[in-house]
């Protein structure tokens, strides 16, 4: 007779603790509720109390998961920044940093491609809400801070100068091209292929 398998009491290596997984799941659920309300009513007209009520939370519980209403919109951007760093680091060492940055943004193209309507609605909301635009810019600065060391390493920059101007310039320019591609994609209502827009924007600075 085969022995009954025992349920493991240890989590797999690298797996986040249960509490973290539950927190992420709740943040994702509240984020989905909030995005629906933002799209239906507009960001400015949607209150924290409405989001909390729709998600089955108290106002106090809402603020355990999010510091501000804007944080609900941008909750996944920090994780996305980490994904960009991983994608850049995975590119071949001999590849030009600019080309690597272009391929790195395939991570964002894939997100847009998986849920195009949601991504388009999100981009529209950003373009129509000044307070969100400002917060989004802050989040992109954090992406820049994450990517610059990787680009500097690829350029093999060292020494005191290597607050590397080239690395900063490359990453800032690449992010500006990303924004231009997103704006064009939003203006086309998603009709133009987003990766093609990225190629066009970034190609303009490599000619």
Buried (B, 14 or more C-beta within 10 A) or exposed (E): EEEEEEEEEEEEEEEEEEEEEEBBEBBEBBBEBBBBBBBEEEBEEBEBEBBBBBBEBEEEEBBEBBEEBBBBBBBBBEEBBEBBBEBBBEBEEEBEBBEBBBBBBBBBBEBBEEEEEBBBBBBBBBBEBEEBEEBBEEBBEEBBEBBBBBBBBBBEBEEEEBEBEBBBEBBBBBBBBBBBBBBBBBEEEBEBEBBEBBBBBBEEEEE
